[in-house]
Structure formats: C-alpha cells, structure tokens
Amino acid sequence: MADSLTNPSEKAGLPPGTLVHVGPAPTAAGRVTLYRYTADQFETFPVIGLDDILRHRGQGASLWVHCEGLDMIDLIEAIGRHFNVHPLVLEDILNTHQRPKFEEFDDYLFAVVKVLRSGRALKVRHEQVSLLLFADVLFTFRETADDLFNAVKLRLSGAKGRIRILGLDYLAYTILDTTVDNYFVLADTMEDAIEAAESDLLHQPKPKTFATIQLLRREMVLVRKAIAPLREMLLALQRSESPLVQERNLPYFRDVFDHTLRVIDTMDSLRDLLNGMLDIYLSSVSNRMNEIMKVLTLFASIFIPLTFIAGVYGMNFDYMPELHWRWAYPVLWIFFIALPVFLIHLFKRKKWL
C-alpha cells in the first residue's frame, strides 16, 4: 500500500480506519513542534517521537503540539493509540478531502477546517487543518509548513494577553479565527480580480475575459464548498456541552461564527456578480455579432440592385435597349453612384445606420 494517495477513490477497498495520507504528495519532510506554556512561562521543543510529547505533560502546563506535514503516519498512529483517538478520526486527519466538521467525544473534541489562500493565476490553494482538543493538549495537523500561525505563536511567546490564561479552547478559537481572517484576504483578492475583469468586460470583451470569468466562477464554487460547512461546524461547537469548551470562551466562538457569516455573504455577492458578468459578456458578444450582421446586410442591400443591373447588361444579347446609345455607359455609372448614396441616406433616416 502506498504511503500517499492522490484521490479518495484510490482508497476504495481498504478497511475503515486505514491510515494512509490522501492528498498532494508532501514536498518536504514534516516537522512537529511542541509549545508548552503557563501564565508565566513559554517554551518551545522539537518533537521526534511520542515520548517527546509525554515528558512535558503535567505541572499545570498547557501543551500545543503543532504538526506540519502529514507524512509522519507512525507518529500520528502512536498519538491516536496513546490518547485513545478513534481510528476513523485519525483516518480523517490524513484524508485531506474532508469537509469542515466538528465531532464531540468523551475525552476530546475533533474539528476540521480549510485554509484558503490565493495562488498564482487566480487559483485558490486549499489546505486542511485538523484540531484535536484534550484537557491539557491541543494537537493541530497541517499539510504544509509556512507562516500562517506565526501571529498565534507570537502572542503565545509574549508575556501579555489573555491567550495564556484562558485555556486551550481559547487557543483553538485563536487558530479558527486566524483561519477565517485569511478568508477575508482571499475575498479581497478575488474582488480585485473581478473588478479588473469587469473593467475589461465593459471596455472591450475578449475571449481572455471570458476565460477569466469562468476561472473565477469555478474557483468560487470550490471556495463556497470549503466555507459553507464552517457555519454548521461552529454552531455545533457553540452548542457543545463538553467541559473542554469553557462558557467564558463561548463569545469568542460566536465572534468567529459572525465573521464566517460575513465571509459567506461576501462570497455569495461575488458569485452573483460573476454570474451577472457572464450574462453581460454573452450579451455583448451577441450584440456585437448583431452589429456585424447588420452592417453586412446593409452592404448586401446596397450592392444587390447594382449586381442585378450589372448582370442584366452583362448578358450577351445583341438587341438590347441602350447598348448602342452613346451616353449609356456614363449614365449607367451615374446610376451606380446615385443608387448607393440614396440607399445610405434612406438607411440613416430610418436609423438603421
């Protein structure tokens, strides 16, 4: 069995709870960092095995174990075995095609969220973040290592602020809040791209403009699928009666919920705007085609009578009127010129030109 699969369909036939990474192949080796803190102390330790986590438990300290990279299947399996995590939860952590969700167990809470950020060529980069919240340990699992949660780490390392004293559920809130805040950055980026496409659409629509609109619509669908379930997840979290979520921290989770609703409304507005832009593009192309056909029709209307006259006098008959008249040719040219001028004047009076 492969250590990493690209698509969920490749897991067909495997037993439930089989631990195998499903998603893009890791580009670098994963790393695990443990942050141990109390109200007065903050320490950072690298983690290689489960023992590096267990030796720091106790003494009233809170632990945040941050796993960056999902290629460390043995460590994730050891964590699940020691902390009695359900095998299906471990499977969901490694399967990066999960929808955002919240599950409540006796000793821990499990949540999945999606990190969305803009990439190159208007593509949206999707990343899964899984959270396991215990009484004294918070595990977070990411696909890649970057600076997404640097602000959270900076707040933890600082001596001031409430993040050290409000418990691990507040730390989980901070991670969720950071994730949702990135949605606003993505919304601003997509809005700028939509405004640029709209400007091109109003001035001179081109096939490139249509391709941009289609790309944005497709990315918007994927973004909507990643964000919409977050509303249900946060509602379920707020209704949880687990002692792991303190009542004093519920207002913070409600604040994340409000931000999520704002993001969803913004994305819905952008999606409606894109649909309207697509209709405008199709109408513009249709109108332009109508204008071209109108001009061609007018030219045909002008030259049809001239072609008829030229065809009649081009026939090889000897006894035709005006054939031997001296002024027949100049008169015919005068008629050729006068008729188009008359027709153009007529079309303008009828506002066809």
Stockholm file with secondary structure:
# STOCKHOLM 1.0

chainA/1-353         MADSLTNPSEKAGLPPGTLVHVGPAPTAAGRVTLYRYTADQFETFPVIGLDDILRHRGQGASLWVHCEGLDMIDLIEAIGRHFNVHPLVLEDILNTHQRPKFEEFDDYLFAVVKVLRSGRALKVRHEQVSLLLFADVLFTFRETADDLFNAVKLRLSGAKGRIRILGLDYLAYTILDTTVDNYFVLADTMEDAIEAAESDLLHQPKPKTFATIQLLRREMVLVRKAIAPLREMLLALQRSESPLVQERNLPYFRDVFDHTLRVIDTMDSLRDLLNGMLDIYLSSVSNRMNEIMKVLTLFASIFIPLTFIAGVYGMNFDYMPELHWRWAYPVLWIFFIALPVFLIHLFKRKKWL
#=GR chainA/1-353 SS CCSEESSGGGGTTSCTTCCCEESSCCSSCCEEEEEEECSSCEEEEEESSTHHHHTTCCTTCEEEEEEECSCCHHHHHHHHHHTTCCHHHHHHHHBTTCCCEEEECSSCEEEEEEEEEECGGGCEEEEEEEEEECSSEEEEEESSCSSTTHHHHHHHHSSSSSTTTSCHHHHHHHHHHHHHHHHHHHHHHHHHHHHHHHHHHHHCCCHHHHHHHHHHHHHHHHHHHHHHHHHHHHHHHHHCCCTTSCGGGHHHHHHHHHHHHHHHHHHHHHHHHHHHHHHHHHHHHHHHHHHHHHHHHHHHHHHHHHHHHHHHHTSCCSSCTTTTCTTHHHHHHHHHHHHHHHHHHHHHHTTCC
#=GC SS_cons         CCSEESSGGGGTTSCTTCCCEESSCCSSCCEEEEEEECSSCEEEEEESSTHHHHTTCCTTCEEEEEEECSCCHHHHHHHHHHTTCCHHHHHHHHBTTCCCEEEECSSCEEEEEEEEEECGGGCEEEEEEEEEECSSEEEEEESSCSSTTHHHHHHHHSSSSSTTTSCHHHHHHHHHHHHHHHHHHHHHHHHHHHHHHHHHHHHCCCHHHHHHHHHHHHHHHHHHHHHHHHHHHHHHHHHCCCTTSCGGGHHHHHHHHHHHHHHHHHHHHHHHHHHHHHHHHHHHHHHHHHHHHHHHHHHHHHHHHHHHHHHHHTSCCSSCTTTTCTTHHHHHHHHHHHHHHHHHHHHHHTTCC
//
